[in-house]
Structure formats: structure tokens, C-alpha cells
Amino acid sequence: MNRRGFLASSASLAVAPAVTAAAVPGGTHRVERRADFDAVGFSAVVGRPARLRQLYEADAFDPSILGSIKNSFNGLQFGFGYPAEAITIALAGHGPSAVYGYSNDLWERYRIGEFFKLRDSKNQPLTSNIYLARQAPINSGADPDDEHGMYQDSSIEMLAHRGLIVLTCHTAVEEQARGLVKAEFAPEGMSAEDVADDILEHLIPHALVVPSMVATIAVLQAEYRYTYLSL
């Protein structure tokens, strides 16, 4: 199967219509090119109107960062009094933390939890993106102290509703695709290029692909005035 193919199911490969580089977020090169980068879309998302922009960098996989992001939203909105719509926070996950932006299908197809040694409370490999789905109803009038309300929900979906941008590093995806194939975590017959395309085409709805996370951090700080925090 060539670079244009993609996985049709978790168990088998199927012949599919060829796709262009533009159909794969960031393109099909190992190193993303300017021609494949959606600069206009990037600017519209990260540069959307906001009075306060904050950037969290995550390399090592530590889900507590989602709780910290929730606390940032709450502190800025309820403590400092910034309007909810005036707050934007970006999660810059690279290395293992790139998988926050992977759909459940990808977690299952490539056994992401097993590959990265990510385990649940019973010390079993995680089999899906358990950090994605919101746990509380969306209700802007909820009591922020309610542990079951939206303001104490640190899921990616709820945080995205509140203004979180989940960035996905194109470089990390390409490197992880090669690791998955080498370690035989990819379905038989898939090349690293196939796996990278499949991942980039099946990210969560809130993910924004950027060429290189470390480069993007510099751009967000210099051009868009994001404050920086690393946990």
C-alpha cells in the first residue's frame, strides 16, 4: 500500500480513493512544508479574539495537566473576572502527550496505551482516549464549586468548549508512526507513511496540526502573546 492509502478498519486494509497531500492535515512529507501548512486556519484559531492567552507545554504524559488547565480557566474566569469568551488556552502536546489528540479509533487500532506504556488504575494498558469525552452537561450557569458540574470537568471536550486548543505536532506523528511500525503495533502491510496519514486524518475534532511543536511554541509566544507554562 502506498503513501496515499489509509486504513479502512481496525482489522484490515481496504483499497481507497487516492488522497492529495492537502487532504492530509500538514501534508504527506515527513517534514511539513509551508505549502501544506494551513497558515490562515492556524492564525484564525490561535489568534482568535482573547484578552488572555495561555500555553501549556506537555512532553511526558501526565493527565494531571488537564486538571491544571481546568484550574486556569476557573481562576481566570471566577477569580480574576475575565469573561469566559476572553480566555484562550492551548495544549502543546508532543512526544507521548501528542496522543491527547488521537481519536479512540487510533488508540484501539495501534494499541496506543500498550505502545506508550500508559496504564489505568488496575495497571492495564489504556485501550481508548479516556480523557476525551465530557462528564458533565454544558451549563454556563452551573455552580463552579459543584464537583459534578461543567467547571470541575477536566475532559478535553469540556475544556475545548471553554476555549482549549489541542495542538498536534506533525513531526511527533511522523516519528511515532515509524515507531509503531518498527515495534509491530501497526496492522500488517502498513508502512510508516500509511500510519502517519491515518493518524493525521483521524485526530479528535478539536485538534489543530502544526508543523513542529517546539517551533510553534516560539510562534505563539512571539507573534500571538501566549504566556508559557510547562508541567
C-alpha positions in Angstrom: 0.0 0.0 0.0 1.4 3.4 -0.9 1.6 6.8 0.8 -1.9 7.7 -0.5 -3.6 4.8 1.2 -5.3 4.8 4.6 -6.7 2.2 7.0 -10.3 1.4 6.5 -10.9 -0.6 9.7 -9.0 -1.7 12.8 -8.5 -5.1 11.4 -7.9 -4.9 7.7 -6.8 -2.7 4.9 -9.0 -1.7 2.0 -8.4 -0.1 -1.3 -9.5 3.5 -1.1 -9.5 6.6 -3.4 -6.2 8.3 -3.6 -5.9 11.4 -1.5 -3.8 14.5 -2.1 -1.3 15.9 0.3 -3.8 18.7 1.0 -6.3 16.1 2.3 -3.9 15.0 5.0 -3.5 17.8 7.6 0.1 19.0 7.3 0.6 17.1 4.1 2.4 13.8 3.4 6.0 14.9 3.8 7.9 13.7 6.9 8.9 17.4 7.5 5.8 19.6 6.9 6.3 22.1 4.1 5.0 25.7 4.1 2.8 24.8 1.1 1.0 22.2 3.2 0.6 24.3 6.3 -2.8 25.9 6.8 -1.4 29.2 8.0 -4.7 31.0 7.6 -6.6 28.4 9.6 -3.9 28.3 12.2 -4.0 32.1 12.7 -7.8 32.1 12.9 -7.7 29.6 15.7 -4.7 30.7 17.8 -5.2 34.4 17.1 -9.0 34.5 17.8 -10.0 37.4 20.0 -9.0 36.9 23.6 -7.7 39.1 26.4 -5.7 36.3 28.0 -3.8 33.6 26.1 -2.0 30.8 27.9 0.1 27.9 26.6 0.7 24.6 28.3 3.6 22.5 27.0 3.4 18.8 27.7 6.1 16.3 26.7 6.0 13.5 29.3 2.5 12.0 29.6 0.8 13.3 32.8 -3.0 13.7 32.6 -3.0 16.0 35.7 -2.2 18.7 33.2 -5.8 18.7 32.2 -6.8 19.5 35.7 -4.3 22.3 35.7 -5.9 23.7 32.6 -9.3 23.5 34.2 -7.9 25.4 37.2 -6.6 28.1 34.8 -10.0 28.6 33.2 -11.6 28.7 36.6 -9.1 31.0 38.2 -9.2 33.4 35.3 -13.0 33.4 34.9 -14.2 33.3 38.5 -11.2 34.7 40.5 -9.8 37.4 38.2 -13.1 38.0 36.5 -12.2 37.6 32.8 -15.2 36.8 30.7 -15.3 33.2 29.5 -15.1 34.2 25.9 -11.9 36.3 26.6 -9.8 33.2 27.6 -7.9 31.0 25.2 -5.6 28.2 26.3 -3.5 26.0 24.1 -2.3 22.5 24.9 1.0 21.8 23.2 1.4 18.1 23.5 4.4 16.4 21.9 6.2 13.2 22.5 3.8 10.8 24.2 1.5 13.7 25.0 0.6 14.0 21.4 -1.9 11.2 21.9 -4.4 13.5 23.7 -5.4 14.5 20.2 -5.8 10.9 18.9 -9.3 9.6 18.4 -10.5 6.4 20.1 -10.2 4.5 16.8 -6.5 5.4 16.7 -5.9 4.3 20.3 -7.5 1.0 19.6 -6.0 0.4 16.2 -2.4 1.0 17.2 -2.7 -0.1 20.9 -1.5 3.3 21.9 -1.7 2.6 25.6 0.4 -0.5 25.3 2.9 1.2 22.9 3.5 4.1 25.3 3.0 2.1 28.5 0.0 4.1 29.6 -1.9 2.2 32.2 -5.2 2.5 34.1 -5.8 2.2 37.9 -5.7 -1.6 37.5 -2.2 -1.4 35.8 -3.7 -2.4 32.5 -2.9 -0.7 29.2 -5.3 2.1 28.3 -7.4 1.0 25.3 -9.0 4.3 24.4 -8.7 8.0 24.8 -10.4 8.2 28.2 -9.5 11.9 28.6 -11.7 12.9 25.7 -15.5 12.7 26.5 -17.1 15.3 28.7 -18.5 14.1 32.0 -20.9 17.0 32.8 -23.6 18.8 30.9 -22.8 22.1 29.4 -24.4 24.7 31.6 -22.9 28.1 31.9 -25.0 28.8 35.0 -23.6 25.9 36.9 -22.1 26.4 40.4 -18.3 26.4 39.9 -18.0 24.5 43.2 -20.2 21.6 42.0 -17.9 18.7 41.6 -20.3 17.2 39.1 -20.7 20.4 37.1 -19.0 21.7 33.9 -16.5 23.8 35.8 -15.0 20.8 37.5 -15.0 18.7 34.4 -11.4 18.4 33.1 -12.2 16.3 29.9 -10.8 17.5 26.6 -14.3 18.0 25.2 -15.4 20.3 28.1 -12.1 22.2 28.1 -12.4 22.7 24.3 -15.9 24.1 24.9 -14.4 26.6 27.3 -11.6 27.7 24.9 -8.9 25.0 24.8 -7.0 24.4 21.6 -5.4 21.0 21.3 -2.3 21.2 19.1 -0.9 18.2 17.3 2.7 18.1 16.3 3.2 16.8 12.7 6.8 15.9 13.5 5.7 13.8 16.5 3.1 12.0 14.4 5.7 11.1 11.8 8.2 9.9 14.4 5.5 7.9 16.3 4.3 6.3 13.0 7.8 4.9 12.4 8.0 3.6 16.0 4.6 1.9 15.7 5.6 0.1 12.5 9.1 -0.8 13.8 7.6 -2.3 17.0 4.9 -4.1 15.0 2.0 -2.2 16.5 0.6 -1.3 13.1 -1.6 -3.7 11.1 0.4 -5.9 8.7 1.2 -4.3 5.4 1.1 -0.7 6.6 4.1 1.5 6.0 5.2 4.3 8.4 3.8 6.7 5.8 0.4 5.0 5.8 0.3 5.1 9.6 1.2 8.8 9.7 -1.5 9.6 7.2 -4.1 7.6 9.1 -3.3 9.3 12.4 -3.4 12.8 10.8 -6.7 12.0 9.2 -8.3 10.7 12.4 -7.5 13.2 15.1 -10.1 14.4 17.5 -12.3 17.2 16.2 -10.6 19.8 18.5 -7.0 19.1 17.2 -5.0 21.6 15.2 -2.0 20.2 13.3 1.2 22.3 13.5 4.5 21.6 11.7 6.7 21.3 14.8 5.6 21.8 18.4 8.8 23.4 19.5 8.7 25.8 16.6 5.0 26.5 17.3 5.7 27.4 20.9 8.1 30.1 19.7 5.5 31.5 17.3 2.7 31.5 19.8 4.9 33.4 22.3 6.4 35.9 19.9 3.5 36.5 17.5 0.4 35.8 19.5 1.5 36.8 23.0 0.8 33.5 24.7 2.1 33.1 28.2 4.1 29.9 28.7 3.8 27.1 31.3 5.4 23.7 31.3 4.3 20.9 33.7 
